[in-house]
């Protein structure tokens, strides 16, 4: 092995946020921002890890006989390289790769494509960088161990979802992992036990146009999901009916996409907005933030339908329309109002990997 390079795309949830956690179908798109994991032989003992864009320093680690990792600088490894630390520990515990048997490695884990500079600040975009890196890094290590990332992609999804949930403290549907692994647009659904029940390609209507807008403010998905769990336990009579309605609208909206019913989907976007707003009120979290409200007003004035993408509270929103002129007007007005419209496109390739 001279070099292994594996990459996986980020994601944007098109429809079904929150509802997907409770068994409703959702639709997610892989987008053309990629996490890249590169492995090379390391001339020394142990491993050297670099994470350009995240951490200035490189870090060294040793793999213990029980497949756990020991960082040369424990604070640097656990704090600055916390995601990588969690991934390696999860891989070691799962037994998917015997880390002890791997040669000394120099690993470069590059997520710089998930950051955007604007107004003198660099912001982390809510495009699922941790899921993309999980898929890319775990797959690179599998190649190094003699496997390959393109074999049995569907069968590998559950293991990667569980690995990523471990990184997130047990939370998350895995919809972002499915997008990173499979690429394109995916219809995704969980079973009652939390396992992946469905992750299949979904063709969008050809006349559907999408405008992707960065609100300029990041939001913590983990914090929002934690609040949802807590509020649901405290006041189930208030939260559960809203979740039931959200699941109903989600199922209907995803069905319109599958049936090539663009008009029905656009109506479902409006309905989903309303129920998301109700959910935010029920759990006392600004899912529909001030930025999203402003963007929806701009969208309505432009003849476009709009909803947040993901957990809300900031991050991304998506404008949907069939009218090219309306899409252009929404884009112009959003940018004039200080929002950043990104030229994202669907990434149909999903996971890509090679060894040289």
PyMOL commands that set and color helices and strands:
alter all, ss='L'
color gray80, all
select helices_A, chain A and resi 19-22+74-80+82-94+99-101+112-114+129-144+153-167+175-182+221-234+236-258+262-283+290-302+324-336
alter helices_A, ss='H'
color red, helices_A
select strands_A, chain A and resi 4-15+26-41+47-50+59-63+69-71+105-110+115-118+121-124+185-190+196-201+209-214+305-309+316-321+340-342+352-355
alter strands_A, ss='S'
color yellow, strands_A
deselect
rebuild
show_as cartoon
